[in-house]
């Protein structure tokens, strides 16, 4: 189900792409793209372990703390990360080194909090913006409402008054109220955990119909066979825990 966690993942991918000048994940097929993501984020470990990862279709890679790549090479943290990634996940190791050279410890910490395989572990946008990685940006680009809004048609200026940006005329209280309302909506409409698994009115016949539909769609759109297997696996794990593919 679509929620803010998907956007946080997308932001992490964009941040990494800005640092690398190439897409973070560039698989040619759905399954290749998924495996690239899992290889970087890991799907086992204290932070990323979730019950749904226990599937024969997915390999098990332990998660690592991205910022440790910036530690001295003789430090226990760096050695532990290198041991986990080398040699089987060497491309991930190289990617983290390149990211660390651009983003540093703090940037990698932001990236790590965006790319948890478990969506429930990803930070909110509000939490990310408060991270010290953005301190310098806030100092350089900090904007404030001019105290005499009517004089400037409710413009926004830098504290020194050197730059001026017009925005649609609205009172400060209305803007704050709108942002607060949107924030509350995000919280209220966040999907409930295990919502699908809580549904009790699914029968064996319904499963057969859904599987048949998956097969038909897969053939019509010429998807990879791995996509079909993942769809059925998802169906059984969330809807029909008693079935085995």
C-alpha positions as CSV (number, residue, x, y, z in Angstrom):
1,X,0.0,0.0,0.0
2,X,1.3,3.4,-1.0
3,X,2.3,5.7,1.9
4,X,5.0,8.2,2.7
5,X,7.6,5.4,3.1
6,X,7.7,5.0,-0.6
7,X,8.6,8.7,-1.1
8,X,11.3,8.5,1.5
9,X,12.8,5.5,-0.4
10,X,12.6,7.5,-3.7
11,X,14.3,10.5,-2.0
12,X,17.2,8.2,-0.8
13,X,17.6,6.9,-4.4
14,X,17.7,10.5,-5.7
15,X,20.2,11.6,-3.1
16,X,22.5,8.7,-4.0
17,X,22.1,9.4,-7.7
18,X,23.2,13.1,-7.2
19,X,26.3,11.8,-5.4
20,X,27.1,9.1,-7.9
21,X,25.9,10.7,-11.2
22,X,24.3,7.4,-12.1
23,X,21.1,5.7,-10.8
24,X,21.6,3.8,-7.6
25,X,19.7,0.8,-8.9
26,X,19.6,0.2,-12.7
27,X,18.3,-3.3,-13.1
28,X,17.0,-4.3,-16.5
29,X,14.3,-6.5,-15.0
30,X,12.1,-6.3,-11.9
31,X,13.9,-9.1,-10.2
32,X,17.4,-7.7,-11.1
33,X,16.3,-4.3,-9.7
34,X,15.0,-6.0,-6.5
35,X,18.2,-8.0,-6.0
36,X,20.4,-4.8,-6.4
37,X,18.3,-3.1,-3.8
38,X,18.5,-6.0,-1.4
39,X,22.2,-6.4,-1.9
40,X,22.7,-2.8,-0.7
41,X,20.2,-2.5,2.1
42,X,20.3,-6.1,3.3
43,X,17.1,-7.9,4.4
44,X,18.3,-9.5,7.6
45,X,19.7,-7.9,10.7
46,X,18.4,-5.9,13.7
47,X,17.2,-3.0,11.6
48,X,15.9,-4.6,8.4
49,X,14.5,-8.0,9.6
50,X,10.8,-8.4,8.9
51,X,8.9,-11.6,8.8
52,X,8.0,-11.2,5.1
53,X,11.7,-11.6,4.0
54,X,11.7,-15.3,4.8
55,X,11.1,-16.4,1.3
56,X,13.0,-19.0,-0.8
57,X,12.8,-16.5,-3.7
58,X,14.9,-13.9,-2.0
59,X,18.6,-14.3,-0.9
60,X,19.5,-13.3,2.6
61,X,22.0,-10.4,3.0
62,X,22.8,-8.9,6.3
63,X,22.3,-5.1,6.6
64,X,25.3,-2.9,7.3
65,X,25.5,0.6,8.7
66,X,26.4,2.7,5.7
67,X,28.4,5.5,7.6
68,X,30.9,2.9,8.8
69,X,32.5,3.0,5.4
70,X,33.9,6.5,6.4
71,X,35.7,5.1,9.5
72,X,39.5,4.5,9.6
73,X,40.3,1.2,7.9
74,X,41.8,-0.2,11.0
75,X,38.7,0.5,13.1
76,X,36.5,-2.4,14.2
77,X,33.4,-0.9,12.5
78,X,35.1,-0.6,9.1
79,X,36.6,-4.1,9.4
80,X,33.1,-5.5,10.3
81,X,31.5,-3.8,7.3
82,X,34.3,-5.0,4.9
83,X,34.0,-8.6,6.2
84,X,30.2,-8.5,5.6
85,X,30.5,-7.1,2.0
86,X,33.6,-8.6,0.6
87,X,34.0,-10.5,-1.6
88,X,30.3,-11.4,-2.4
89,X,29.0,-7.9,-2.3
90,X,32.0,-6.0,-3.6
91,X,29.9,-3.7,-5.8
92,X,28.0,-2.5,-2.7
93,X,31.3,-1.9,-1.0
94,X,32.6,0.2,-3.9
95,X,29.3,2.1,-4.1
96,X,29.4,3.0,-0.4
97,X,33.0,4.2,-0.8
98,X,32.0,6.5,-3.6
99,X,29.0,7.8,-1.7
100,X,31.1,8.3,1.4
101,X,33.6,10.5,-0.5
102,X,30.7,12.8,-1.5
103,X,28.2,12.6,1.3
104,X,30.4,11.9,4.2
105,X,29.3,10.3,7.5
106,X,26.2,12.5,8.0
107,X,25.0,12.1,4.4
108,X,25.4,8.4,4.5
109,X,23.4,8.4,7.8
110,X,20.6,10.2,6.0
111,X,20.7,7.7,3.1
112,X,20.7,4.8,5.5
113,X,17.6,6.0,7.2
114,X,15.9,6.4,3.9
115,X,16.7,3.0,2.5
116,X,15.7,0.6,5.2
117,X,14.3,-2.5,3.6
118,X,11.6,-2.5,6.3
119,X,9.4,0.5,5.5
120,X,8.5,0.9,9.1
121,X,12.1,1.7,10.0
122,X,12.4,4.6,7.5
123,X,12.4,8.1,8.9
124,X,9.8,10.7,8.1
125,X,10.6,13.7,6.0
126,X,10.3,15.9,9.1
127,X,12.8,13.8,11.0
128,X,15.2,13.8,8.0
129,X,15.1,17.6,7.6
130,X,16.1,18.0,11.2
131,X,19.2,15.9,10.7
132,X,22.5,17.8,11.0
133,X,23.4,16.9,7.4
134,X,21.1,19.8,6.4
135,X,22.5,22.3,9.0
136,X,24.7,24.2,6.4
137,X,21.8,24.3,4.0
138,X,19.5,25.8,6.6
139,X,22.1,28.4,7.5
140,X,22.6,29.4,3.8
141,X,19.0,29.2,2.6
142,X,17.0,30.0,5.7
143,X,14.0,32.0,4.8
144,X,11.5,33.8,7.0
145,X,8.3,35.7,6.5
146,X,8.8,39.4,6.4
147,X,7.2,41.0,9.5
148,X,5.3,43.5,7.3
149,X,3.7,41.0,5.0
150,X,1.2,43.5,3.6
151,X,4.0,45.8,2.4
152,X,5.5,43.0,0.2
153,X,2.3,41.3,-0.8
154,X,3.3,38.5,1.5
155,X,6.7,37.9,0.2
156,X,9.5,35.8,1.7
157,X,12.9,37.3,2.3
158,X,16.2,36.3,3.7
159,X,16.9,37.7,7.1
160,X,19.4,40.1,5.7
161,X,16.8,41.4,3.2
162,X,19.1,40.6,0.2
163,X,16.7,38.3,-1.6
164,X,12.9,38.4,-2.1
165,X,10.6,35.7,-3.3
166,X,6.9,36.2,-3.9
167,X,4.3,33.6,-2.9
168,X,0.5,33.6,-3.2
169,X,-1.1,35.9,-0.7
170,X,-2.2,34.0,2.3
171,X,-2.0,34.8,6.0
172,X,0.7,33.2,8.1
173,X,-1.9,31.5,10.3
174,X,-3.6,30.0,7.2
175,X,-0.3,28.6,5.8
176,X,0.6,27.1,9.2
177,X,-2.8,25.6,9.5
178,X,-2.6,24.1,6.1
179,X,0.7,22.5,6.7
180,X,-0.5,21.1,10.1
181,X,-3.6,19.7,8.5
182,X,-1.6,18.0,5.8
183,X,0.7,16.5,8.4
184,X,-2.2,15.2,10.4
185,X,-3.7,13.6,7.2
186,X,-0.4,11.8,6.6
187,X,-0.5,10.3,10.0
188,X,-4.2,9.4,10.0
189,X,-4.1,7.8,6.5
190,X,-1.0,5.7,7.2
191,X,-1.9,2.1,6.4
192,X,-2.3,-0.2,9.4
193,X,0.3,-2.8,9.9
194,X,-0.8,-6.4,8.8
195,X,-4.0,-5.0,7.4
196,X,-4.1,-7.5,4.6
197,X,-3.3,-10.5,6.8
198,X,-6.2,-9.5,9.1
199,X,-8.8,-10.2,6.4
200,X,-10.7,-13.4,7.2
201,X,-13.1,-13.7,4.3
202,X,-10.8,-15.2,1.7
203,X,-11.6,-18.7,0.4
204,X,-9.7,-21.3,-1.6
205,X,-11.7,-20.5,-4.6
206,X,-10.8,-16.9,-4.4
207,X,-7.1,-17.8,-4.3
208,X,-7.5,-19.9,-7.5
209,X,-9.2,-17.0,-9.2
210,X,-6.5,-14.6,-8.2
211,X,-3.6,-16.9,-9.2
212,X,-5.3,-17.4,-12.6
213,X,-5.6,-13.7,-13.0
214,X,-1.9,-13.3,-12.1
215,X,-1.0,-15.8,-14.9
216,X,-3.1,-14.1,-17.5
217,X,-1.7,-10.6,-16.7
218,X,1.8,-12.0,-16.7
219,X,1.3,-13.5,-20.2
220,X,-0.5,-10.4,-21.6
221,X,2.1,-7.9,-20.4
222,X,5.1,-10.3,-21.0
223,X,6.5,-9.8,-17.5
224,X,9.4,-11.9,-16.3
225,X,8.5,-15.2,-14.8
226,X,10.1,-14.1,-11.5
227,X,7.5,-11.4,-11.3
228,X,4.7,-14.0,-11.4
229,X,6.4,-16.1,-8.7
230,X,6.8,-13.0,-6.5
231,X,3.2,-12.1,-6.9
232,X,1.9,-15.5,-6.0
233,X,4.4,-15.6,-3.1
234,X,3.1,-12.3,-1.8
235,X,-0.5,-13.6,-2.2
236,X,0.2,-16.7,-0.1
237,X,2.3,-15.0,2.5
238,X,-0.3,-12.2,3.2
239,X,-3.6,-13.8,2.3
240,X,-3.1,-17.5,2.7
241,X,-0.4,-18.3,5.3
242,X,-1.6,-21.9,5.3
243,X,-0.7,-22.5,1.6
244,X,2.6,-23.4,0.1
245,X,3.4,-22.5,-3.5
